[in-house]
Amino acid sequence: MVFVVIVYIFVNYILPSLLIDIEKFTSFSTRFSGIISAFLILSTYPFGLGYGSYIALYPDILHKSYEIANSFIFSLFNIHLSNVEILDIITTGKYIGAKSGIPQSIVFTGWIGLIFWLMIFKNTKSYVNALRMSQYQKLILRLTTLFIFIQLLIGSEYTLLYVIWLPIAFVEVEYYKQNRRIGYNEI
């Protein structure tokens, strides 16, 4: 019954709003193109573009990414993505970047950046699994970790804000505190 309600809400409210956002606004287009550009960079520049050369190389990659994203969305929904923001970025060079945390890290450092984020996610997940706390508390920490990484994958560039790092730091501190207690009890 709950599943039926969720599907009804998604089909009648969320999907139409998403299609309007895809057709009329630029944010989806820019972020989706940024994510695709990260994959293109991984395949052509395994160590990324660096912090200096990306200014010269990234506009062409972003344009190719937009073309891929536009053809993909057009084949699915028969809607063209807005290219206003992407053309502004390419022609002026202002605000050039992948527009989200993990793809931006990939633009700069390639596979090294991707491996870094995967290691943080894997370690945080294993720390949560090892914590001695209720299943409800573990579920909250797992969901928080998952949503943080989804935000870093598709959301704005938040890698430098402490809000992203607080839950991860909390999990690590709790993990090390619990392991230290075990070590002292055995002595």
Secondary structure, 3 states (H helix, E strand, C coil): CHHHHHHHHHHHHHHHHHHHHHHHCCHHHHHHHHHHHHHHHHHHCCCCCCCCCHHHHHHHHHHHHHHHHHHHHHHHHCCCCCCHHHHHHHHHCCCCCCCCHHHHHHHHHCHHHHHHHHHHHHHHHHHHHHCCCCHHHHHHHHHHHHHHHHHHHHCCCCCCCHHHHHHHHHHHHHHHHHHHHHHHHHC
